[in-house]
Amino acid sequence: MAADVVDEAQLRDLIPGVLAALVHRGADFATAEDAVQEALIRAVESWPDQPPDDPKGWLITTAWRRFLDLTRSDVARRARESRVADEPPPGPAVSADDTLQLYFLCAHPSLSPASAVALTLRAVGGLTTRQIAQAYLVPESTMAQRISRAKRTVSNVRLDQPGDLRTVLKVLYLVFNEGYSGDVDLAEEAIRLARQLKAMTDDPEVAGLLALFLLHHARRPARTRADGSLVPLAEQDRSVWRRDLIAEGVATLQAALARDRLGEYQAQAAIAALHADAQTAEETDWVQIVEWYDELVRLTDSPIVRLNRAVAVGEADGPQAGLAALAELDPTLPRYTASAAYLHERAGDIATAAELYVKAAAEAQNLAERNHLTLRAATLRQRLDSSRQ
């Protein structure tokens, strides 16, 4: 650590191990998490002037002492205090297995997806309640209640109980898909946590998820215009895509695929890699993308995957083939109408496409998407009016 500034990203990397160390010593999760947060505040205040030789050990010691203070101040917890009053001597750093169990704890199946995401960002990511609330555009008091309920739910779960890595990956996937809002970049936070998780595990799906994050995040600079409007993939300026992230993502994916244990995140990353590999939209290998979507359908049987596959079929085999594939799906699926509009536009049926874009805009899940679809409808209507004159 530099003597004049605290590297907050490096500091947050230490949090899972510190929290796991306290829980491993006998602290209940809820109080331990509060103690770690207070230790982080003290670190930010004191480390610029007096950086410790062992930052993780300093945090564990400080958080443990704060845990004891919090325990002693609560009359209802005196029975627990008698079990943990003696501070253990400094020992070896917490193992990766303990830290991994902390991920499992925060993604416990008894929690709702929203609560699991919030608890992971707070306990593993080290974000403050205010930062998480801003990222999810909810009042800080609402987020504080959500996190408190989640901590109470998992407080009686032992750290050594089996966890489900797939649930952890789903939580990180939800974090990444929130993207950016407020002063917290959740996409970058998800990448940081996925890197951390990959270092602890020997599972190709973890690597696949990290590769997927990197390949999608590489396109971020081209996704919006200066006014905030969306830029479709085919129209993006590929010269501003981050080639460093693409190279890392492809290398990470190739190493995962070489393990011959294909999973849904590896398949999704393979599709993203094919988009990243194309120098222009016209050079995209849509036939191979359809093949990867076939693998995804086999792995997940997801209606959303089938929807995306229908659009890919429209690119590979023509819009009529895409519309035929789309007709087999439930029309109430999210973005079904927008996909139909796009395929009708590709087929030259401008009037139908314009009507569907209007309908899709009314169904849009966010303002940027609604504005994009509304603009597309207006553009097509203008073309229709011009052709009639």
Disulfide bonds with the S-S distance in Angstrom:
none
